[in-house]
Amino acid sequence: MPASMKAKAARGRGVWSMRAGTTRRGGRQAACRAGAARPSVGRMIRAALLVLSCLAAVPAAVPVAAAAQVQMAAVNPKSARMVEATVRAAGRLFPNLPAVRLTSAIGRVCGGPPASELVRYCTSANLVYLAADIDQRLSEPAAAYLVAHQLGHAAQLRAGIAARADTPELRAALELQADCLAGVILSSTETTASDPAVRAATDHLTAPHWGAEPIENGRPEPLPPTIRGEWLQWGYREADAGRCEVGDLPAAFDR
C-alpha cells in the first residue's frame, strides 16, 4: 500500500480515522482400472466382485457450498435485479456467504429497531435482509454498495477477522475493511465505486447494520463518509481482497 495511504489513527479526539492506502489415487484404484480392462469371460464373477470393490474405493464427492443468492425475489423483482450481480460477484470471491433475503418487514427482523431500515446482516440467522422497497429508496449503485458492504462483513466473520475487533479502533477498522471489500466486489460488476450515489449511501451505515440478534447492540463507530469512500475506492482499484489490510486487521481471506 502506498505510504500516503497507510492507516492512521486519531486517538483522544473522539474520531477514529484511517486512510486507505489429483490427489493421487491409491493402489486399490489402480488395480480397479487394470482389472476392468480384462475381458476374460471365465473371470466374470471375479470381475463383478472387483467392480463392487472399485465403487467402494471411489472417494466421496466433496460437498460444494451453495452459491450466494437473492431469496424472496418475487417480493419485488426489480429490487432483486438491483443487487443480483453484486451477490453473484461476492459468491465468486468468498466461500459460504449468507443469502440476501428481500423483506417487507425489515424493521422487525433480527431483534427489531433501532437499526438500519434498509439492510441488516443478522449473523444469528445467517442472512442479509434487504428492504423490499429498496428500489424506491436508493439508486441501483447505492443498493449494490450496501449489499456488498454487508457481504464484506460476512467474509470477515468467516475468516475470523471480525473476532479480533475488540476495541473502538479495531471496530472502526472493521468497517473500513468492509468498505474495501465492497470495492473489491463491485470491481467485478458494472457498478463503479466513484458513483456519487455509492458514496452517499455510506450515510446509511451509521445505524446498527450487522451483528447477532438483537442487532441494535452492534452500533458501529462513527466514520466520515469521505474516509469510507477512500477505502471503497481503494478496494475497487486494487480488485484484490488481499490488499484490504487496515491497521492491525489482516486481509487473509480464503478463495
Helices and strands as residue ranges (DSSP letters): G 3-5, H 27-36, G 41-43, H 44-57, E 70-71, G 73-75, H 77-93, E 99-103, G 106-111, E 119-122, E 127-131, H 134-137, H 140-158, G 162-164, H 168-186, H 196-200, G 201-205, E 210-211, G 215-217, H 225-238, G 241-243
